[in-house]
Amino acid sequence: MRALLFALLIGGCVTASAPDAIRTLDGRALTPATIDATVTRWMAANDVKGLALGLIRNGRVAYVHAYGLRDVEHNLPLQTDTIMYGASLTKGTFAYMVMQLVDEHKLDLDRPLAEYLPKPLPEYEYYASLADDPRWRAITARMVLDHTTGFANLAFLEPDEKLHIHWAPGTHYGYSGDGIQLLQFVLEQGLHLDVGAEMQHRVFDRFGMTRTSMTWRDDFAGNLTQGYELDGKLEPHDERSHVRAAGSMDTTIADWTDFLAGMSRGDGLSRAAWTDMITRHIVIDTEAQFPTLNQPHHDWSSIGLGYGLGWGVFETPYGHAFFKEGHNDSTSNYALCIAARRDCIVLMSNSARAEGIFFNLVSDLLGPTNMPWSWHPYPPFPRH
């Protein structure tokens, strides 16, 4: 029985040029056995169904592993090549592609997006509600990527389920998937780009991400996660048929860890573009990330919490950090990198309960980072 349990928990491992030990930021040595014991202990403590881990050291993949189950009902193990929902990790991946367009002078971060379109933005059906608010003319790609458009996260969350601008664009942080979708719309309608194809050849092909796509592929069906809500309720994997830069990406822990390693090195970008992406452009002064609007204020100045271009940023005892998270009711993802050291951690889970152990896993497997857990919020699971 114990052998069967171990086989289910240890769902596959990739170690790149495996050293005897992987060092944390504060110098602790982690062996594969230590890492696996740490992850499985926290998963058991909070009843997390499946979790995948990627560790990067000095810009290189050091350890990739999968634990638990991808499908509880059929007792199927999570593996390093199992398809997992990327959720808002998609946004950070999309931002990397956008910065390539900036490098190639195909997109100007500070040119109003409206100038790229053949007709005024409110003449497009989805944006018709902006017709009486001229502030749409000011929105730029930079404002989209640092989440200062003034939009709510998503229009359907508004009382009238229509898009509105709540503050002067560029002045205040407010996470917005609709902002990201506006930039995708402009790339497609104004620059006549196929965003799915651009993501494929600029990102997925570059990093050998053979099991990653912006839309569903039939070959994913044999090895994919089912999702599990806080109460354990099953949420079937969503087979997305349309490219959505805000969150349609399917990927694997092996693929996306390869991407993050490349991102940490700045591969495929000029130094200026990479630096711009992870530089703080707007201060975050909200108590929590969600809901996007009408948040109480909170002073995060001690850690410099803010947003760059597609990525959040803050300061750690080991230097500047950038991060991206992604979730829905049955998906929990988190990625964090220390920029100068190029040391990173990626956590992906098909269980909403995983967010309860993210702080513990980051602390144990990367190190003390000043991670703003209450803003995410990822409350630390009690240690015993």
Long-range contacts (C-beta under 8 A, 24 or more apart in sequence): 7-77, 8-68, 8-69, 8-75, 8-77, 9-36, 9-40, 9-43, 9-67, 9-68, 10-36, 10-65, 10-66, 10-67, 11-50, 11-65, 11-66, 11-67, 11-68, 11-70, 11-77, 11-78, 11-79, 11-80, 11-82, 12-65, 12-66, 12-77, 12-78, 12-79, 12-80, 12-81, 13-63, 13-64, 13-65, 13-66, 13-80, 14-61, 14-63, 14-64, 14-65, 14-80, 14-254, 15-62, 15-63, 15-64, 16-60, 16-61, 16-62, 16-63, 16-64, 17-60, 18-62, 18-63, 19-62, 22-55, 22-57, 22-62, 22-63, 23-57, 24-365, 24-366, 24-367, 25-316, 25-317, 25-318, 25-338, 25-341, 25-343, 25-366, 25-367, 25-368, 25-369, 26-367, 26-368, 28-367, 30-365, 32-63, 32-65, 35-63, 35-65, 35-365, 36-65, 36-67, 38-361, 38-364, 38-365, 39-65, 39-67, 39-361, 39-365, 40-67, 42-357, 42-360, 42-361, 42-364, 42-381, 43-67, 43-68, 43-354, 43-357, 45-357, 45-381, 45-384, 46-353, 46-354, 46-356, 46-357, 46-381, 47-232, 47-353, 48-349, 48-351, 48-353, 48-354, 48-356, 48-357, 49-228, 49-232, 49-349, 49-350, 49-351, 49-353, 50-78, 50-225, 50-349, 50-350, 50-351, 51-78, 51-347, 51-348, 51-349, 51-351, 51-354, 52-78, 52-80, 52-82, 52-84, 52-252, 52-253, 52-346, 52-347, 52-348, 52-349, 53-253, 53-345, 53-346, 53-347, 53-361, 53-365, 54-253, 54-254, 54-256, 54-257, 54-260, 54-344, 54-345, 54-346, 55-344, 55-345, 55-346, 55-365, 55-366, 56-257, 56-260, 56-261, 56-264, 56-337, 56-342, 56-343, 56-344, 56-345, 56-346, 57-342, 57-343, 58-341, 58-342, 58-343, 59-261, 59-264, 59-265, 59-342, 60-261, 61-257, 61-258, 61-261, 64-253, 64-254, 64-257, 65-253, 66-253, 70-223, 70-224, 70-225, 70-226, 70-350, 71-225, 71-226, 72-226, 72-228, 72-232, 72-234, 73-226, 73-234, 78-225, 78-350, 79-223, 80-252, 80-253, 80-254, 81-211, 81-223, 81-252, 81-254, 82-223, 82-224, 82-225, 82-252, 82-253, 83-211, 83-220, 83-223, 83-224, 83-225, 83-237, 83-250, 83-251, 83-252, 84-224, 84-225, 84-250, 84-251, 84-252, 84-253, 84-331, 84-333, 84-348, 84-350, 85-225, 85-227, 85-237, 85-238, 85-249, 85-250, 85-328, 85-331, 85-350, 86-212, 86-247, 86-249, 86-250, 86-251, 86-256, 86-326, 86-333, 87-247, 87-326, 87-327, 87-328, 87-331, 87-333, 88-177, 88-246, 88-247, 88-324, 88-325, 88-326, 88-327, 88-333, 89-249, 89-251, 89-256, 89-324, 89-325, 89-326, 89-333, 89-335, 89-348, 90-214, 90-244, 90-245, 90-246, 90-247, 90-248, 90-249, 90-326, 91-177, 91-180, 91-245, 91-246, 91-247, 91-310, 91-324, 91-326, 92-263, 92-310, 92-311, 92-324, 92-335, 93-199, 93-203, 93-249, 93-256, 93-259, 94-180, 94-184, 94-195, 94-199, 94-245, 94-310, 95-145, 95-277, 95-309, 95-310, 95-311, 96-203, 96-259, 96-263, 96-268, 96-269, 96-277, 96-310, 97-198, 97-199, 97-202, 97-203, 98-141, 98-145, 98-183, 98-187, 98-309, 98-310, 99-269, 99-273, 99-274, 99-276, 99-277, 99-309, 100-202, 100-268, 100-269, 100-273, 101-187, 101-191, 101-193, 101-198, 102-141, 102-273, 103-269, 103-270, 103-273, 106-191, 107-141, 107-187, 107-191, 108-141, 109-140, 109-141, 109-142, 109-145, 109-276, 109-309, 110-140, 110-141, 110-142, 111-140, 111-141, 112-137, 112-138, 112-139, 112-140, 113-139, 113-140, 113-141, 113-144, 113-182, 113-183, 113-186, 113-190, 114-139, 116-186, 116-189, 116-190, 116-191, 117-186, 117-189, 117-190, 118-189, 118-190, 124-185, 124-189, 126-155, 126-163, 126-185, 127-163, 127-182, 129-155, 129-160, 129-162, 129-163, 129-164, 130-163, 130-164, 130-165, 133-164, 133-165, 135-165, 135-168, 135-169, 136-165, 138-168, 138-169, 138-170, 139-169, 139-179, 139-182, 140-169, 140-170, 141-183, 141-186, 142-170, 142-281, 142-309, 143-169, 143-170, 143-179, 144-176, 144-179, 144-180, 144-182, 144-183, 145-180, 145-183, 145-308, 145-309, 145-310, 146-173, 146-281, 146-282, 146-307, 146-308, 146-309, 147-173, 147-174, 147-175, 147-176, 147-179, 147-282, 147-307, 148-172, 148-173, 148-174, 148-281, 148-282, 148-307, 149-174, 149-176, 149-178, 149-179, 149-182, 150-174, 151-176, 151-178, 151-179, 151-182, 152-176, 152-178, 152-292, 152-293, 153-177, 153-178, 153-290, 153-291, 153-292, 154-178, 157-291, 157-292, 166-293, 172-282, 173-282, 173-283, 173-284, 173-285, 173-286, 173-306, 173-307, 174-286, 174-292, 174-293, 175-289, 175-290, 175-292, 176-292, 177-246, 177-247, 178-246, 180-245, 180-246, 181-244, 181-245, 181-246, 183-245, 184-243, 184-244, 184-245, 184-246, 195-243, 195-245, 196-243, 199-243, 199-249, 202-268, 203-259, 204-255, 206-262, 206-267, 206-268, 207-255, 207-258, 207-259, 207-262, 207-267, 208-255, 208-258, 209-251, 209-255, 209-256, 209-258, 209-259, 210-255, 211-251, 211-252, 211-254, 211-255, 212-249, 212-250, 212-251, 212-252, 212-255, 212-256, 212-259, 213-249, 213-250, 214-243, 214-244, 214-248, 214-249, 215-240, 215-241, 215-242, 215-243, 215-248, 216-240, 216-241, 216-250, 217-250, 220-250, 224-250, 225-350, 226-350, 227-328, 227-329, 227-330, 227-331, 227-350, 227-351, 227-352, 228-330, 228-350, 228-351, 228-352, 228-353, 229-329, 229-330, 229-352, 230-329, 230-352, 230-353, 235-329, 235-330, 247-326, 253-346, 253-348, 256-335, 256-346, 256-348, 257-346, 260-335, 260-337, 260-344, 260-346, 261-344, 263-337, 264-337, 264-339, 264-342, 264-344, 265-342, 276-308, 276-309, 277-308, 277-309, 277-310, 277-311, 277-322, 278-308, 278-309, 278-311, 278-313, 278-320, 278-322, 278-339, 279-308, 279-309, 279-313, 280-304, 280-306, 280-307, 280-308, 280-313, 281-306, 281-307, 281-308, 281-309, 282-306, 282-307, 284-312, 284-375, 286-375, 287-374, 287-375, 288-374, 288-375, 288-376, 288-377, 289-375, 289-376, 289-377, 298-375, 300-372, 300-375, 302-370, 303-370, 303-372, 305-372, 305-375, 314-370, 314-371, 314-372, 315-370, 316-368, 316-369, 316-370, 317-368, 317-369, 317-370, 318-343, 318-367, 318-369, 321-369, 325-376, 327-352, 327-355, 332-358, 334-358, 334-362, 334-376, 334-378, 336-362, 336-366, 336-369, 336-371, 338-366, 338-369, 356-381, 357-381
